[in-house]
Amino acid sequence: MTVSPGSRPRRVLIIVENLPVPFDRRVWSEATALQRAGYQVSVICPVGVGAESLRDRIDGIEIYRHPLPPEGQGAVGYLKEYATALYWEFRLAFRVSREQGFDAIHICNPPDLLFLVGTFFKLFGRKRLLFDHHDINPELYEAKFGRRDIFWHLLKFFERLTFMFSDVSIATNESYRRIAIERGKMPAEKVFIIRSGPSLKRLRRVPPNPSWKAGRTYLAGYVGVIGESEGIDLLLEAVRHIVEKRKRTDVQFVVIGSGPYLATAKALCTDLGVNSFVRFTGRISDAELLEILSTADIGVNPDRWSPFNDKSTMNKTLEYMALGLPLVQFDSTEGRFSAGDAALYAKRNDSADFGDKIIELLSDDCLRQKMSAYARLRIENQLGWDHEEPKLLSAYEMLFSDE
């Protein structure tokens, strides 16, 4: 049991806006790891599909959810979304303080405005502040809008303030750690790499269901957010290349997930004439997701290359590997570190080469088997959550080291 002087459990408040818990896998893994270690954990997050209740308690973790407007479109839309979330996060933080109490706030970006909540309670409530660096926000903004305007400069300023007021920072990979140290001026000893390693207790193969292949020989699966920077348009162009240029009609694609680009992606699929080869599922249950990926022959990660994606670790890559799925993705720094020999790498943002790599992988049974074994062992021996949990607890020991 982790206790503070006086034998009271240390109390932690986690604030996340990106997804509701328990559907934000990283945050839920962190929350449950802390709870198992004896911390008292509360979480503030938005509502979402399958998580509509404003107040919940799961596995001993207290959850406070708030409403959120539809995801913003354009800089002004995002500002409205973030301002609304910030209002609720402040309001609920005061409520958690009254009902549960907390000794530390664990903030997860985006957005990079959460430092306002954390800093308020640090300065006026003498709480500790840990920053969980999920996304490099100036680069994310540039990837979404293709410009460096006043909002880009504001995000860079907010990032600097977040690091300045944080007592400890945790990064998802080495690229993010360097940003924390070099751009954020955080002391190196206070920056910990905690990768978003998948839990092998949750991600395990189940019996395949051939109906997902729609009568075709092969199945390629995608799971993740359906957003513009995720390169769904490049994936659909690759499908057209496979069908029209390579004359292959034996590959079915299933796209799992939802997001602001979903309607546009479906329309593009029709425009490209590949509707019969692609199925969009929207958000589905974990049971269905595991069934599809257990049926799939390969995974695909079409995230387009950008400075943001180059430095970011994609959860979908690690989840494919946990299930022993070889994959195709565009070449990137952190993508190569994560997947290693479990992936074939297409030229940056080249949809035709992406399609060619899919055909190359599906045409070589021995290569797929070799890559599958490598993928699973890399997760089991290096990148699974079991290897990250002790690092998280070390970061928290640093956070409370002055007790």
Secondary structure by P-SEA (a helix, b strand, c coil): cccccccccbbbbbbbcccccccaaaaaaaaaaaaaaccbbbbbbbbcccccccccccccbbbbbbbbccccccaaaaaaaaaaaaaaaaaaaaaaaacccccbbbbbcccccaaaaaaaaaaccbbbbbbbcccaaaaaaaaacccccaaaaaaaaaaaaaaaaccbbbbccaaaaaaaaccccccccccccccccccccccccccccccccccccbbbbbbcccccccaaaaaaaaaaaaccccccccbbbbbbbcccaaaaaaaaaaaacccccccccccccaaaaaaaaaacccccccccccccccccccaaaaaaaaacccccccccaaaaaaccccccccccccaaaaaaaaaaaaacaaaaaaaaaaaaaaaacccccccaaaaaaaaaaaaaccc
